[in-house]
Amino acid sequence: MRETGVFFLFLVSCLVLGAFLTYPLMQTGWIEHDPHRIMGRLAQLFILLGLWPFLRALRLNNREALGYGVSPRRFLGSLLRGWLLGVAILLVLVSSLLLLEVRVPDVAVDGWLPGLLNKSIQALVGGLLTSLLEETFFRGALYSSIRRNGSARSAILWSSFLFALLHFMKPHDLPEGVPLDWGGAWQMFTHVFTGVFQWRHVDSMAALFLVGVFLAQVRERSGHIGWCIGLHAGWILVIQVVRYLTDGNQVSPNAWLAGDYDGVIGWLAAAWIGVLALGLWMNTRTRDWKPNN
């Protein structure tokens, strides 16, 4: 838990710096974007700038700790197989959502073939980049930090908890009528934490937690994050393409199976990924779960 708290404090510190600089930066008139987007981008910039010194301070600045401790050929092969498996896993989920009419085809999509190709390329590239960054951080550095002094169970559960939590810690726009000043910047910062405590996010948060559990088990068994990056990227591709081709059907009696985080992950995703995670856990030998020290 201590290691998870250290990583959380690092991220919150970057968010504080982003909030602190948002107001003076917007006052310059150089940037014409929504304040909450500027705050989010500044926080991401500080994370990128501070990540390597942060990892060095924790002695996590090596290939093994970050999950890259295998040959490039083996890593890339695992990434590709993981991507194919990730696509297959999510196709089962979205096929079920379509059969249950939780999502329905978007008949208003014009020029669907060129649009689908463009969306697929964007989702492929964006999914790989997002997965590379998130898996290096969560299943790489954070997982190694916890696993170094604890059991695999602790590393799996705590890394998954922070992974799910951070997906709902996002800056939101200021309420109508609230000016962007120091008080407004502080209000944007405090609103980052409000999404975590909203009941409507429970289903999506549960699904993301189990996604983290599944990926962390894959990390433990394989010893690197190649599979994790591939799985994660494959899931993102399918979700983005499905959201482009279909719409959520709120009048369906089964609509509760998909959360409002992205219209795909929810209780059904939690059940499906949970079954996979349970199956993987049951096939893990006892010795694999002991502390490393």
Secondary structure, DSSP 8 states (H G I E B T S, - for coil): -HHHHHHHHHHHHHHHHHHHHHHHHHHTTS--S-HHHHHHHHHHHHHHHHHHHHHHHTT--SHHHHT--S-HHHHHHHHHHHHHHHHHHHHHHHHHHHHTTSEEE-TT-SSHHHHHHHHHHHHHHHHHHHHHHHHIIIIIIIHHHHHHHS-HHHHHHHHHHHHHHHTT-------TT---SHHHHHHHHHHTTTGGG-GGGHHHHHHHHHHHHHHHHHHHHHSSSHHHHHHHHHHHHHHHHHHHHEEE-TTSTTGGGS-TTTSS-SHHHHHHHHHHHHHHHHTS-GGGGS---
